Amino acid sequence: MAINIVDVVGLAHERKKRKIIMDTRKMHAWMHYYPNPGDHDDLHCHPGDQTFTCLEGECTMYFPDGGKAVMKPGMAALIEGGSFYRLENTGTGPMVMMGTRTGPNSANKHINYESGQDYLALRGQRNERVNGFIMPAEKATAESDTKA
């Protein structure tokens, strides 16, 4: 169908994790759901230009130079391809964001700032979620699973 309408906030609260919601040969869109204050991803970049719109909660974007920007509901950001950033839920409840990026999802890369590696290419070799982060509750579970 040429038109696709999605209740992003409703889907976020239903799924409670990142999900691709639209994917065409020219662009893709996804939603982020970080349930707890302090949940965050790694410092990373993607090759394609992208946007983020904060739909619920508060997101602080951190940058390699030590800078940061706070996004609240209704605010949008443009991130040029190759620009490194880290997202963190700095609100008091769940954070819901919608992102869009040029190109199909299959062409996406998630380049970690410290290692320079594409985490999407390594997804089968790590405990992290597909989008490159372990939330605090999951980290404790992953560590206890490793010790068992």
C-alpha positions as CSV (number, residue, x, y, z in Angstrom):
1,M,0.0,0.0,0.0
2,A,1.3,3.5,-0.9
3,I,0.2,4.9,2.5
4,N,1.0,3.4,5.9
5,I,-0.2,5.0,9.2
6,V,1.2,3.8,12.5
7,D,0.3,4.7,16.1
8,V,4.0,4.9,17.1
9,V,3.4,5.6,20.9
10,G,0.8,2.8,21.1
11,L,3.1,0.4,19.3
12,A,6.0,1.4,21.6
13,H,4.0,0.6,24.8
14,E,2.8,-2.7,23.3
15,R,6.2,-3.9,22.0
16,K,8.4,-2.3,24.6
17,K,11.5,-2.4,22.4
18,R,12.9,-1.0,19.2
19,K,11.0,-1.9,16.0
20,I,11.2,-1.1,12.3
21,I,7.8,0.4,11.4
22,M,8.4,1.3,7.7
23,D,10.9,0.1,5.2
24,T,11.1,1.1,1.5
25,R,14.0,1.2,-1.0
26,K,14.5,4.9,-0.3
27,M,14.0,5.2,3.5
28,H,13.1,3.4,6.7
29,A,11.5,4.4,10.0
30,W,11.6,2.9,13.4
31,M,10.6,3.6,17.0
32,H,12.8,3.5,20.1
33,Y,11.4,2.6,23.5
34,Y,13.7,3.1,26.5
35,P,11.5,2.1,29.5
36,N,13.7,3.4,32.3
37,P,15.5,6.6,33.1
38,G,19.2,6.0,32.5
39,D,18.6,3.5,29.7
40,H,20.9,4.4,26.8
41,D,22.7,3.1,23.7
42,D,26.3,3.3,22.7
43,L,28.1,6.3,21.1
44,H,27.7,5.4,17.4
45,C,26.9,6.7,13.9
46,H,25.1,5.5,10.8
47,P,26.1,6.2,7.2
48,G,22.7,7.7,6.2
49,D,21.2,11.1,7.2
50,Q,18.4,10.6,9.8
51,T,15.9,12.4,11.9
52,F,14.6,11.7,15.4
53,T,11.3,13.0,16.8
54,C,10.7,12.8,20.6
55,L,7.1,11.5,21.1
56,E,7.2,10.8,24.9
57,G,9.5,11.4,27.8
58,E,12.9,13.1,27.5
59,C,16.0,12.2,25.5
60,T,19.4,13.6,25.9
61,M,21.7,13.2,22.9
62,Y,25.4,13.2,23.8
63,F,28.2,13.9,21.3
64,P,32.0,12.9,21.2
65,D,33.1,16.5,22.0
66,G,31.2,16.4,25.3
67,G,28.3,18.4,24.1
68,K,24.7,17.4,24.5
69,A,21.2,18.4,23.5
70,V,17.9,17.6,25.3
71,M,14.8,16.6,23.3
72,K,11.3,16.8,24.7
73,P,8.0,15.7,23.1
74,G,7.4,17.5,19.8
75,M,11.1,18.3,19.2
76,A,13.0,16.9,16.2
77,A,16.6,16.5,15.4
78,L,18.5,16.0,12.1
79,I,21.7,14.0,12.3
80,E,23.9,13.9,9.2
81,G,25.3,10.6,8.2
82,G,28.7,9.9,9.9
83,S,27.9,12.1,13.0
84,F,28.4,10.2,16.3
85,Y,25.8,10.4,19.1
86,R,24.4,8.5,22.1
87,L,20.7,8.6,23.2
88,E,19.8,8.4,26.9
89,N,16.4,8.4,28.6
90,T,16.8,11.4,31.0
91,G,13.1,11.7,31.8
92,T,11.1,10.2,34.7
93,G,9.3,7.5,32.7
94,P,9.5,5.7,29.4
95,M,11.1,7.5,26.4
96,V,9.5,7.0,22.9
97,M,11.3,8.3,19.8
98,M,10.6,7.9,16.1
99,G,13.5,7.9,13.7
100,T,13.8,8.0,10.0
101,R,16.8,7.3,7.8
102,T,17.7,7.4,4.1
103,G,17.9,4.1,2.4
104,P,16.3,0.7,3.2
105,N,17.0,-0.8,6.7
106,S,19.0,-3.6,5.0
107,A,21.6,-1.0,4.0
108,N,22.0,0.4,7.5
109,K,25.2,0.2,9.6
110,H,25.7,0.9,13.3
111,I,29.3,2.0,13.7
112,N,30.5,2.0,17.4
113,Y,32.6,5.1,18.2
114,E,35.2,3.2,20.3
115,S,35.7,0.1,18.2
116,G,34.9,1.4,14.8
117,Q,33.0,-1.8,14.2
118,D,29.6,-2.3,12.6
119,Y,27.5,-3.7,15.5
120,L,24.8,-4.8,13.1
121,A,27.3,-7.1,11.3
122,L,28.2,-8.5,14.7
123,R,24.7,-8.9,16.2
124,G,25.0,-12.7,16.4
125,Q,28.2,-12.4,18.5
126,R,27.1,-10.2,21.3
127,N,24.6,-9.9,24.2
128,E,23.5,-6.4,23.3
129,R,20.2,-5.6,21.7
130,V,20.2,-5.2,17.9
131,N,20.5,-1.4,18.2
132,G,23.8,-1.6,20.2
133,F,22.9,-1.2,23.8
134,I,22.3,-3.2,27.0
135,M,19.8,-1.6,29.3
136,P,20.8,-1.8,33.1
137,A,18.3,-4.5,33.9
138,E,19.4,-6.6,30.9
139,K,23.1,-6.1,31.8
140,A,22.5,-7.7,35.2
141,T,20.7,-10.6,33.6
142,A,23.4,-11.0,30.9
143,E,26.1,-11.0,33.6
144,S,24.3,-13.5,35.8
145,D,23.7,-15.8,32.7
146,T,27.4,-15.7,31.9
147,K,28.4,-16.7,35.5
148,A,25.9,-19.6,35.6
